[in-house]
Amino acid sequence: MARSNRKIRFAKSKNSVLILVLSISSLLLLLSNGGKIGGSDDNVLKRGLDSAQIRRDGMKLYIGNCLSCHGVHGRGTSFGPPLVHRSYGASELSDQAFAQAVHYGAPERLWHFGEMKPLKELSQVQVAQILAYVRAQQTDAEIR
Ligand code: HEC
């Protein structure tokens, strides 16, 4: 009697280990987000429009795609102009024009760095995330 009880207990604990392993691996799958920085558009929309989260994701995308030319926090480099600049505040460069520059590139216009090539890999949601981050940097610098 006592013996079979122990067996049942063992079977139960084996099950709970399996359930634990399964739930941990599905959690990891969820967290890894398909390995994409900033998450897929679907995940962004599912999470809702949490602006702090959007800016954080935007910063990651900015670091990966824009920082090499536009510098740390949009302060510029010798390859590209600062985006935290009054020429690019919302009153000078609309959100639409910003997104167009990323999707279609921008000709040499205000500076002498040459043109900006289009960044075709980025989705519209990802560009919106980057824009949210850049606008926040501009607002901190009192650029409107
Ligand atoms: C290889 C360098 C390079 C990279 C990478 C780059 N840019 Fe640019 N970008 C430039 C240069 C150079 C200009 C300035 C063109 C000019 O003379 O007005 C520019 C201009 C812009 C403008 C202004 C466009 C206009 O209409 O005046 C925006 C907005 C912009 N970049 C956003 C971005 C964003 C966002 C990213 C990342 C997703 C990015 N850029 C990545 C080089 C780059």
Backbone and ligand atoms as CSV (ligand in chain L), in Angstrom:
chain,resi,resn,atom,element,x,y,z
A,1,MET,N,N,0.835,-1.198,0.000
A,1,MET,CA,C,0.000,0.000,0.000
A,1,MET,C,C,0.871,1.250,0.000
A,2,ALA,N,N,1.750,1.310,0.975
A,2,ALA,CA,C,2.611,2.490,1.095
A,2,ALA,C,C,3.464,2.648,-0.155
A,3,ARG,N,N,3.836,1.522,-0.712
A,3,ARG,CA,C,4.717,1.517,-1.876
A,3,ARG,C,C,4.029,2.180,-3.097
A,4,SER,N,N,2.769,1.708,-3.365
A,4,SER,CA,C,2.072,2.242,-4.536
A,4,SER,C,C,1.776,3.733,-4.352
A,5,ASN,N,N,1.530,4.152,-3.115
A,5,ASN,CA,C,1.333,5.580,-2.848
A,5,ASN,C,C,2.536,6.395,-3.297
A,6,ARG,N,N,3.688,5.864,-2.930
A,6,ARG,CA,C,4.922,6.571,-3.301
A,6,ARG,C,C,5.031,6.697,-4.829
A,7,LYS,N,N,4.620,5.602,-5.495
A,7,LYS,CA,C,4.678,5.584,-6.956
A,7,LYS,C,C,3.808,6.698,-7.546
A,8,ILE,N,N,2.588,6.793,-6.987
A,8,ILE,CA,C,1.665,7.821,-7.484
A,8,ILE,C,C,2.273,9.215,-7.278
A,9,ARG,N,N,2.826,9.403,-6.085
A,9,ARG,CA,C,3.426,10.711,-5.807
A,9,ARG,C,C,4.533,11.025,-6.827
A,10,PHE,N,N,5.315,9.975,-7.104
A,10,PHE,CA,C,6.413,10.176,-8.060
A,10,PHE,C,C,5.880,10.560,-9.441
A,11,ALA,N,N,4.807,9.809,-9.860
A,11,ALA,CA,C,4.217,10.100,-11.169
A,11,ALA,C,C,3.721,11.548,-11.201
A,12,LYS,N,N,3.099,11.974,-10.118
A,12,LYS,CA,C,2.578,13.344,-10.054
A,12,LYS,C,C,3.706,14.363,-10.192
A,13,SER,N,N,4.791,14.131,-9.447
A,13,SER,CA,C,5.856,15.135,-9.478
A,13,SER,C,C,6.532,15.168,-10.848
A,14,LYS,N,N,6.547,13.996,-11.510
A,14,LYS,CA,C,7.113,13.968,-12.856
A,14,LYS,C,C,6.298,14.864,-13.790
A,15,ASN,N,N,4.956,14.742,-13.615
A,15,ASN,CA,C,4.071,15.586,-14.414
A,15,ASN,C,C,4.310,17.065,-14.160
A,16,SER,N,N,4.463,17.411,-12.887
A,16,SER,CA,C,4.599,18.840,-12.601
A,16,SER,C,C,5.934,19.375,-13.124
A,17,VAL,N,N,6.954,18.506,-13.125
A,17,VAL,CA,C,8.224,18.942,-13.721
A,17,VAL,C,C,8.032,19.206,-15.212
A,18,LEU,N,N,7.283,18.300,-15.867
A,18,LEU,CA,C,7.031,18.460,-17.301
A,18,LEU,C,C,6.285,19.761,-17.567
A,19,ILE,N,N,5.245,20.004,-16.751
A,19,ILE,CA,C,4.452,21.233,-16.924
A,19,ILE,C,C,5.334,22.461,-16.720
A,20,LEU,N,N,6.202,22.381,-15.695
A,20,LEU,CA,C,7.100,23.507,-15.414
A,20,LEU,C,C,8.011,23.776,-16.606
A,21,VAL,N,N,8.612,22.689,-17.137
A,21,VAL,CA,C,9.519,22.828,-18.273
A,21,VAL,C,C,8.782,23.425,-19.468
A,22,LEU,N,N,7.562,22.924,-19.708
A,22,LEU,CA,C,6.776,23.426,-20.837
A,22,LEU,C,C,6.447,24.903,-20.671
A,23,SER,N,N,6.044,25.277,-19.450
A,23,SER,CA,C,5.651,26.681,-19.292
A,23,SER,C,C,6.863,27.601,-19.368
A,24,ILE,N,N,8.007,27.138,-18.855
A,24,ILE,CA,C,9.211,27.974,-18.956
A,24,ILE,C,C,9.622,28.148,-20.414
A,25,SER,N,N,9.559,27.042,-21.180
A,25,SER,CA,C,10.006,27.190,-22.571
A,25,SER,C,C,9.049,28.056,-23.387
A,26,SER,N,N,7.727,27.972,-23.081
A,26,SER,CA,C,6.820,28.852,-23.830
A,26,SER,C,C,7.013,30.305,-23.413
A,27,LEU,N,N,7.345,30.513,-22.140
A,27,LEU,CA,C,7.614,31.875,-21.675
A,27,LEU,C,C,8.847,32.438,-22.391
A,28,LEU,N,N,9.889,31.595,-22.482
A,28,LEU,CA,C,11.110,32.032,-23.165
A,28,LEU,C,C,10.826,32.360,-24.627
A,29,LEU,N,N,9.968,31.526,-25.240
A,29,LEU,CA,C,9.606,31.746,-26.635
A,29,LEU,C,C,8.925,33.107,-26.787
A,30,LEU,N,N,8.019,33.392,-25.833
A,30,LEU,CA,C,7.303,34.673,-25.847
A,30,LEU,C,C,8.275,35.838,-25.695
A,31,LEU,N,N,9.192,35.679,-24.710
A,31,LEU,CA,C,10.123,36.774,-24.404
A,31,LEU,C,C,11.110,37.006,-25.544
A,32,SER,N,N,11.523,35.915,-26.188
A,32,SER,CA,C,12.545,36.070,-27.225
A,32,SER,C,C,11.978,36.779,-28.445
A,33,ASN,N,N,10.618,36.797,-28.574
A,33,ASN,CA,C,10.002,37.684,-29.551
A,33,ASN,C,C,10.441,37.375,-30.976
A,34,GLY,N,N,10.772,36.135,-31.236
A,34,GLY,CA,C,11.233,35.769,-32.569
A,34,GLY,C,C,12.621,36.320,-32.853
A,35,GLY,N,N,13.324,36.790,-31.833
A,35,GLY,CA,C,14.689,37.267,-31.991
A,35,GLY,C,C,14.810,38.653,-32.601
A,36,LYS,N,N,13.672,39.338,-32.810
A,36,LYS,CA,C,13.745,40.644,-33.450
A,36,LYS,C,C,13.902,41.745,-32.410
A,37,ILE,N,N,14.783,42.682,-32.686
A,37,ILE,CA,C,14.907,43.844,-31.806
A,37,ILE,C,C,13.636,44.680,-31.947
A,38,GLY,N,N,13.100,45.088,-30.832
A,38,GLY,CA,C,11.927,45.958,-30.887
A,38,GLY,C,C,10.633,45.197,-31.108
A,39,GLY,N,N,10.690,43.933,-31.459
A,39,GLY,CA,C,9.486,43.138,-31.610
A,39,GLY,C,C,8.818,43.337,-32.951
A,40,SER,N,N,7.972,42.364,-33.302
A,40,SER,CA,C,7.261,42.474,-34.573
A,40,SER,C,C,6.145,43.492,-34.433
A,41,ASP,N,N,5.626,43.942,-35.562
A,41,ASP,CA,C,4.533,44.910,-35.542
A,41,ASP,C,C,3.364,44.372,-34.733
A,42,ASP,N,N,3.066,43.064,-34.909
A,42,ASP,CA,C,1.956,42.447,-34.194
A,42,ASP,C,C,2.109,42.603,-32.692
A,43,ASN,N,N,3.334,42.337,-32.206
A,43,ASN,CA,C,3.560,42.436,-30.770
A,43,ASN,C,C,3.400,43.857,-30.278
A,44,VAL,N,N,3.858,44.820,-31.071
A,44,VAL,CA,C,3.721,46.228,-30.700
A,44,VAL,C,C,2.251,46.552,-30.533
A,45,LEU,N,N,1.437,46.102,-31.499
A,45,LEU,CA,C,0.015,46.424,-31.465
A,45,LEU,C,C,-0.679,45.697,-30.322
A,46,LYS,N,N,-0.258,44.456,-30.042
A,46,LYS,CA,C,-0.862,43.698,-28.948
A,46,LYS,C,C,-0.556,44.356,-27.608
A,47,ARG,N,N,0.673,44.853,-27.485
A,47,ARG,CA,C,1.056,45.479,-26.211
A,47,ARG,C,C,0.300,46.766,-25.980
A,48,GLY,N,N,-0.255,47.338,-27.063
A,48,GLY,CA,C,-0.966,48.601,-26.933
A,48,GLY,C,C,-0.011,49.767,-27.028
A,49,LEU,N,N,-0.557,50.963,-27.002
A,49,LEU,CA,C,0.255,52.149,-27.242
A,49,LEU,C,C,0.834,52.694,-25.935
A,50,ASP,N,N,1.641,51.867,-25.297
A,50,ASP,CA,C,2.338,52.312,-24.090
A,50,ASP,C,C,3.521,53.156,-24.541
A,51,SER,N,N,3.439,54.451,-24.360
A,51,SER,CA,C,4.419,55.332,-24.994
A,51,SER,C,C,5.839,55.133,-24.465
A,52,ALA,N,N,5.991,54.837,-23.165
A,52,ALA,CA,C,7.343,54.628,-22.631
A,52,ALA,C,C,7.975,53.409,-23.289
A,53,GLN,N,N,7.154,52.351,-23.457
A,53,GLN,CA,C,7.658,51.137,-24.099
A,53,GLN,C,C,8.001,51.405,-25.567
A,54,ILE,N,N,7.166,52.178,-26.245
A,54,ILE,CA,C,7.422,52.504,-27.651
A,54,ILE,C,C,8.732,53.275,-27.781
A,55,ARG,N,N,8.964,54.206,-26.886
A,55,ARG,CA,C,10.219,54.979,-26.943
A,55,ARG,C,C,11.428,54.087,-26.671
A,56,ARG,N,N,11.265,53.163,-25.717
A,56,ARG,CA,C,12.378,52.234,-25.427
A,56,ARG,C,C,12.692,51.380,-26.644
A,57,ASP,N,N,11.659,50.828,-27.275
A,57,ASP,CA,C,11.874,50.024,-28.484
A,57,ASP,C,C,12.451,50.897,-29.589
A,58,GLY,N,N,11.956,52.139,-29.688
A,58,GLY,CA,C,12.462,53.086,-30.687
A,58,GLY,C,C,13.938,53.365,-30.482
A,59,MET,N,N,14.352,53.478,-29.228
A,59,MET,CA,C,15.762,53.738,-28.946
A,59,MET,C,C,16.625,52.572,-29.431
A,60,LYS,N,N,16.153,51.341,-29.175
A,60,LYS,CA,C,16.919,50.164,-29.617
A,60,LYS,C,C,17.047,50.169,-31.138
A,61,LEU,N,N,15.952,50.462,-31.818
A,61,LEU,CA,C,15.975,50.491,-33.282
A,61,LEU,C,C,16.857,51.640,-33.773
A,62,TYR,N,N,16.790,52.765,-33.086
A,62,TYR,CA,C,17.634,53.905,-33.444
A,62,TYR,C,C,19.112,53.517,-33.328
A,63,ILE,N,N,19.454,52.878,-32.217
A,63,ILE,CA,C,20.852,52.480,-32.003
A,63,ILE,C,C,21.311,51.546,-33.119
A,64,GLY,N,N,20.452,50.612,-33.509
A,64,GLY,CA,C,20.816,49.648,-34.536
A,64,GLY,C,C,20.860,50.206,-35.950
A,65,ASN,N,N,20.081,51.256,-36.228
A,65,ASN,CA,C,19.915,51.696,-37.619
A,65,ASN,C,C,20.344,53.131,-37.913
A,66,CYS,N,N,20.378,53.988,-36.935
A,66,CYS,CA,C,20.564,55.419,-37.197
A,66,CYS,C,C,21.789,56.004,-36.496
A,67,LEU,N,N,22.134,55.439,-35.362
A,67,LEU,CA,C,23.180,56.016,-34.517
A,67,LEU,C,C,24.504,56.201,-35.255
A,68,SER,N,N,24.834,55.271,-36.163
A,68,SER,CA,C,26.135,55.333,-36.841
A,68,SER,C,C,26.305,56.650,-37.593
A,69,CYS,N,N,25.244,57.269,-38.049
A,69,CYS,CA,C,25.330,58.562,-38.739
A,69,CYS,C,C,24.788,59.718,-37.892
A,70,HIS,N,N,23.684,59.482,-37.198
A,70,HIS,CA,C,23.032,60.596,-36.491
A,70,HIS,C,C,23.461,60.720,-35.039
A,71,GLY,N,N,24.329,59.798,-34.585
A,71,GLY,CA,C,24.991,59.964,-33.300
A,71,GLY,C,C,24.180,59.560,-32.078
A,72,VAL,N,N,24.900,59.507,-30.955
A,72,VAL,CA,C,24.293,59.148,-29.671
A,72,VAL,C,C,23.202,60.168,-29.347
A,73,HIS,N,N,21.989,59.670,-29.041
A,73,HIS,CA,C,20.830,60.519,-28.730
A,73,HIS,C,C,20.566,61.568,-29.808
A,74,GLY,N,N,20.923,61.254,-31.071
A,74,GLY,CA,C,20.606,62.170,-32.176
A,74,GLY,C,C,21.448,63.419,-32.197
A,75,ARG,N,N,22.657,63.331,-31.636
A,75,ARG,CA,C,23.507,64.538,-31.556
A,75,ARG,C,C,24.450,64.691,-32.754
A,76,GLY,N,N,24.378,63.785,-33.750
A,76,GLY,CA,C,25.175,63.928,-34.968
A,76,GLY,C,C,26.543,63.265,-34.897
A,77,THR,N,N,27.124,62.980,-36.071
A,77,THR,CA,C,28.485,62.438,-36.179
A,77,THR,C,C,29.119,63.099,-37.406
A,78,SER,N,N,30.300,62.645,-37.780
A,78,SER,CA,C,30.903,63.190,-38.999
A,78,SER,C,C,30.321,62.536,-40.258
A,79,PHE,N,N,29.336,61.625,-40.083
A,79,PHE,CA,C,28.674,61.002,-41.241
A,79,PHE,C,C,27.254,61.519,-41.456
A,80,GLY,N,N,26.733,62.219,-40.497
A,80,GLY,CA,C,25.356,62.693,-40.629
A,80,GLY,C,C,25.021,63.762,-39.613
A,81,PRO,N,N,23.971,64.533,-39.895
A,81,PRO,CA,C,23.613,65.667,-39.034
A,81,PRO,C,C,22.916,65.221,-37.749
A,82,PRO,N,N,22.878,66.094,-36.747
A,82,PRO,CA,C,22.083,65.794,-35.555
A,82,PRO,C,C,20.598,65.837,-35.900
A,83,LEU,N,N,19.822,64.895,-35.374
A,83,LEU,CA,C,18.365,64.965,-35.556
A,83,LEU,C,C,17.743,65.813,-34.447
A,84,VAL,N,N,18.478,65.953,-33.349
A,84,VAL,CA,C,18.056,66.880,-32.299
A,84,VAL,C,C,18.591,68.252,-32.715
A,85,HIS,N,N,17.833,68.896,-33.601
A,85,HIS,CA,C,18.246,70.144,-34.240
A,85,HIS,C,C,16.987,70.874,-34.658
A,86,ARG,N,N,17.009,72.206,-34.601
A,86,ARG,CA,C,15.744,72.911,-34.882
A,86,ARG,C,C,15.238,72.688,-36.300
A,87,SER,N,N,16.124,72.319,-37.251
A,87,SER,CA,C,15.658,72.036,-38.619
A,87,SER,C,C,14.768,70.800,-38.684
A,88,TYR,N,N,14.829,69.961,-37.648
A,88,TYR,CA,C,14.092,68.697,-37.690
A,88,TYR,C,C,13.009,68.592,-36.618
A,89,GLY,N,N,12.745,69.691,-35.913
A,89,GLY,CA,C,11.638,69.683,-34.947
A,89,GLY,C,C,10.319,69.469,-35.687
A,90,ALA,N,N,9.275,69.120,-34.943
A,90,ALA,CA,C,7.973,68.806,-35.562
A,90,ALA,C,C,7.436,69.972,-36.391
A,91,SER,N,N,7.798,71.201,-36.032
A,91,SER,CA,C,7.276,72.342,-36.792
A,91,SER,C,C,8.012,72.519,-38.126
A,92,GLU,N,N,9.203,71.934,-38.252
A,92,GLU,CA,C,9.982,72.045,-39.495
A,92,GLU,C,C,9.898,70.785,-40.357
A,93,LEU,N,N,9.867,69.642,-39.702
A,93,LEU,CA,C,9.846,68.363,-40.426
A,93,LEU,C,C,8.696,67.529,-39.867
A,94,SER,N,N,7.652,67.347,-40.691
A,94,SER,CA,C,6.468,66.609,-40.215
A,94,SER,C,C,6.824,65.140,-39.962
A,95,ASP,N,N,5.947,64.473,-39.209
A,95,ASP,CA,C,6.123,63.036,-38.956
A,95,ASP,C,C,6.183,62.276,-40.282
A,96,GLN,N,N,5.348,62.705,-41.212
A,96,GLN,CA,C,5.291,62.049,-42.521
A,96,GLN,C,C,6.618,62.208,-43.271
A,97,ALA,N,N,7.155,63.436,-43.250
A,97,ALA,CA,C,8.424,63.689,-43.940
A,97,ALA,C,C,9.552,62.882,-43.296
A,98,PHE,N,N,9.497,62.749,-41.977
A,98,PHE,CA,C,10.481,61.947,-41.257
A,98,PHE,C,C,10.436,60.503,-41.747
A,99,ALA,N,N,9.220,59.940,-41.766
A,99,ALA,CA,C,9.057,58.543,-42.191
A,99,ALA,C,C,9.489,58.372,-43.646
A,100,GLN,N,N,9.177,59.359,-44.475
A,100,GLN,CA,C,9.565,59.272,-45.884
A,100,GLN,C,C,11.077,59.250,-46.040
A,101,ALA,N,N,11.775,60.042,-45.233
A,101,ALA,CA,C,13.240,60.062,-45.311
A,101,ALA,C,C,13.802,58.668,-45.049
A,102,VAL,N,N,13.196,57.967,-44.079
A,102,VAL,CA,C,13.693,56.627,-43.750
A,102,VAL,C,C,13.341,55.632,-44.866
A,103,HIS,N,N,12.092,55.662,-45.329
A,103,HIS,CA,C,11.650,54.680,-46.323
A,103,HIS,C,C,12.232,54.935,-47.716
A,104,TYR,N,N,12.365,56.210,-48.079
A,104,TYR,CA,C,12.785,56.527,-49.458
A,104,TYR,C,C,14.143,57.210,-49.547
A,105,GLY,N,N,14.738,57.522,-48.395
A,105,GLY,CA,C,16.007,58.229,-48.407
A,105,GLY,C,C,15.793,59.733,-48.493
A,106,ALA,N,N,16.890,60.479,-48.342
A,106,ALA,CA,C,16.787,61.945,-48.388
A,106,ALA,C,C,17.963,62.495,-49.187
A,107,PRO,N,N,17.711,63.463,-50.077
A,107,PRO,CA,C,18.816,64.051,-50.836
A,107,PRO,C,C,19.649,64.970,-49.933
A,108,GLU,N,N,20.854,65.263,-50.362
A,108,GLU,CA,C,21.630,66.263,-49.623
A,108,GLU,C,C,20.858,67.570,-49.706
A,109,ARG,N,N,20.504,68.133,-48.555
A,109,ARG,CA,C,19.588,69.264,-48.547
A,109,ARG,C,C,20.128,70.397,-47.680
A,110,LEU,N,N,20.419,70.072,-46.415
A,110,LEU,CA,C,20.789,71.133,-45.469
A,110,LEU,C,C,22.259,71.099,-45.075
A,111,TRP,N,N,22.953,70.002,-45.390
A,111,TRP,CA,C,24.307,69.799,-44.883
A,111,TRP,C,C,25.216,69.366,-46.025
A,112,HIS,N,N,26.437,68.956,-45.672
A,112,HIS,CA,C,27.370,68.475,-46.690
A,112,HIS,C,C,27.871,67.074,-46.391
A,113,PHE,N,N,26.926,66.208,-45.976
A,113,PHE,CA,C,27.294,64.813,-45.707
A,113,PHE,C,C,26.956,63.921,-46.897
A,114,GLY,N,N,26.356,64.484,-47.920
A,114,GLY,CA,C,25.833,63.651,-49.007
A,114,GLY,C,C,24.397,63.249,-48.696
A,115,GLU,N,N,23.837,62.373,-49.543
A,115,GLU,CA,C,22.439,61.968,-49.363
A,115,GLU,C,C,22.318,60.895,-48.288
A,116,MET,N,N,21.083,60.672,-47.862
A,116,MET,CA,C,20.814,59.532,-46.983
A,116,MET,C,C,20.115,58.457,-47.802
A,117,LYS,N,N,20.677,57.255,-47.740
A,117,LYS,CA,C,20.083,56.128,-48.468
A,117,LYS,C,C,18.844,55.619,-47.730
A,118,PRO,N,N,17.854,55.070,-48.448
A,118,PRO,CA,C,16.666,54.533,-47.762
A,118,PRO,C,C,17.018,53.323,-46.902
A,119,LEU,N,N,16.292,53.161,-45.790
A,119,LEU,CA,C,16.460,51.985,-44.927
A,119,LEU,C,C,15.212,51.129,-45.107
A,120,LYS,N,N,15.283,50.237,-46.081
A,120,LYS,CA,C,14.079,49.537,-46.527
A,120,LYS,C,C,13.613,48.428,-45.603
A,121,GLU,N,N,14.506,47.992,-44.707
A,121,GLU,CA,C,14.143,46.869,-43.827
A,121,GLU,C,C,13.121,47.258,-42.764
A,122,LEU,N,N,13.051,48.533,-42.444
A,122,LEU,CA,C,12.224,48.946,-41.305
A,122,LEU,C,C,10.748,49.048,-41.692
A,123,SER,N,N,9.886,48.530,-40.836
A,123,SER,CA,C,8.440,48.619,-41.077
A,123,SER,C,C,7.950,50.010,-40.657
A,124,GLN,N,N,6.726,50.321,-41.032
A,124,GLN,CA,C,6.151,51.619,-40.656
A,124,GLN,C,C,6.031,51.746,-39.139
A,125,VAL,N,N,5.655,50.645,-38.477
A,125,VAL,CA,C,5.544,50.701,-37.015
A,125,VAL,C,C,6.914,50.946,-36.394
A,126,GLN,N,N,7.936,50.296,-36.938
A,126,GLN,CA,C,9.283,50.500,-36.398
A,126,GLN,C,C,9.739,51.948,-36.587
A,127,VAL,N,N,9.417,52.538,-37.742
A,127,VAL,CA,C,9.783,53.936,-37.970
A,127,VAL,C,C,9.030,54.832,-36.986
A,128,ALA,N,N,7.758,54.486,-36.719
A,128,ALA,CA,C,6.985,55.261,-35.744
A,128,ALA,C,C,7.618,55.161,-34.357
A,129,GLN,N,N,8.142,53.986,-34.020
A,129,GLN,CA,C,8.809,53.817,-32.722
A,129,GLN,C,C,10.056,54.694,-32.661
A,130,ILE,N,N,10.843,54.695,-33.758
A,130,ILE,CA,C,12.052,55.529,-33.798
A,130,ILE,C,C,11.664,56.998,-33.690
A,131,LEU,N,N,10.627,57.383,-34.413
A,131,LEU,CA,C,10.177,58.775,-34.382
A,131,LEU,C,C,9.796,59.184,-32.961
A,132,ALA,N,N,9.067,58.289,-32.248
A,132,ALA,CA,C,8.662,58.599,-30.873
A,132,ALA,C,C,9.896,58.868,-30.011
A,133,TYR,N,N,10.938,58.063,-30.219
A,133,TYR,CA,C,12.181,58.259,-29.455
A,133,TYR,C,C,12.852,59.581,-29.817
A,134,VAL,N,N,12.959,59.866,-31.134
A,134,VAL,CA,C,13.630,61.094,-31.581
A,134,VAL,C,C,12.846,62.333,-31.112
A,135,ARG,N,N,11.523,62.298,-31.229
A,135,ARG,CA,C,10.704,63.436,-30.778
A,135,ARG,C,C,10.904,63.682,-29.278
A,136,ALA,N,N,11.024,62.594,-28.511
A,136,ALA,CA,C,11.241,62.758,-27.065
A,136,ALA,C,C,12.585,63.443,-26.802
A,137,GLN,N,N,13.605,63.058,-27.590
A,137,GLN,CA,C,14.923,63.710,-27.448
A,137,GLN,C,C,14.814,65.187,-27.799
A,138,GLN,N,N,14.072,65.488,-28.862
A,138,GLN,CA,C,13.893,66.884,-29.279
A,138,GLN,C,C,13.165,67.673,-28.191
A,139,THR,N,N,12.114,67.076,-27.645
A,139,THR,CA,C,11.337,67.767,-26.600
A,139,THR,C,C,12.225,68.056,-25.390
A,140,ASP,N,N,13.067,67.091,-25.002
A,140,ASP,CA,C,13.993,67.303,-23.878
A,140,ASP,C,C,14.929,68.468,-24.153
A,141,ALA,N,N,15.282,68.664,-25.439
A,141,ALA,CA,C,16.188,69.754,-25.816
A,141,ALA,C,C,15.401,71.026,-26.170
A,142,GLU,N,N,14.098,71.001,-25.858
A,142,GLU,CA,C,13.200,72.140,-26.123
A,142,GLU,C,C,13.151,72.529,-27.594
A,143,ILE,N,N,13.235,71.515,-28.447
A,143,ILE,CA,C,13.068,71.725,-29.886
A,143,ILE,C,C,11.652,71.265,-30.247
A,144,ARG,N,N,10.887,72.156,-30.877
A,144,ARG,CA,C,9.489,71.804,-31.183
A,144,ARG,C,C,9.310,71.751,-32.697
L,1,HEC,C1,C,24.704,56.277,-43.605
L,1,HEC,C2,C,24.323,57.439,-42.865
L,1,HEC,C3,C,22.896,57.589,-42.382
L,1,HEC,C4,C,22.117,56.678,-41.711
L,1,HEC,C5,C,22.475,55.264,-41.273
L,1,HEC,C6,C,20.862,57.337,-41.416
L,1,HEC,N1,N,20.890,58.606,-41.928
L,1,HEC,FE1,FE,19.391,59.967,-41.788
L,1,HEC,N2,N,20.504,61.311,-42.859
L,1,HEC,C7,C,21.796,61.119,-43.266
L,1,HEC,C8,C,22.283,62.324,-43.884
L,1,HEC,C9,C,23.665,62.521,-44.450
L,1,HEC,C10,C,21.222,63.258,-43.856
L,1,HEC,C11,C,21.247,64.722,-44.291
L,1,HEC,C12,C,20.760,65.042,-45.669
L,1,HEC,C13,C,20.826,66.530,-45.858
L,1,HEC,O1,O,21.855,67.070,-46.279
L,1,HEC,O2,O,19.802,67.224,-45.542
L,1,HEC,C14,C,20.123,62.585,-43.200
L,1,HEC,C15,C,18.890,63.148,-42.972
L,1,HEC,C16,C,17.876,62.588,-42.251
L,1,HEC,C17,C,16.586,63.196,-41.995
L,1,HEC,C18,C,16.106,64.548,-42.547
L,1,HEC,C19,C,15.477,64.334,-43.907
L,1,HEC,C20,C,15.035,65.609,-44.558
L,1,HEC,O3,O,14.023,65.538,-45.273
L,1,HEC,O4,O,15.675,66.653,-44.400
L,1,HEC,C21,C,15.903,62.343,-41.193
L,1,HEC,C22,C,14.498,62.545,-40.630
L,1,HEC,C23,C,16.737,61.185,-40.965
L,1,HEC,N3,N,17.926,61.370,-41.635
L,1,HEC,C24,C,16.383,60.122,-40.174
L,1,HEC,C25,C,17.129,58.966,-40.066
L,1,HEC,C26,C,16.706,57.828,-39.296
L,1,HEC,C27,C,15.460,57.780,-38.453
L,1,HEC,C28,C,17.661,56.873,-39.460
L,1,HEC,C29,C,17.641,55.484,-38.930
L,1,HEC,C30,C,16.453,54.687,-39.160
L,1,HEC,C31,C,18.684,57.422,-40.334
L,1,HEC,N4,N,18.319,58.686,-40.669
L,1,HEC,C32,C,19.821,56.743,-40.735
L,1,HEC,C33,C,22.531,59.969,-43.103
L,1,HEC,C34,C,22.110,58.805,-42.510
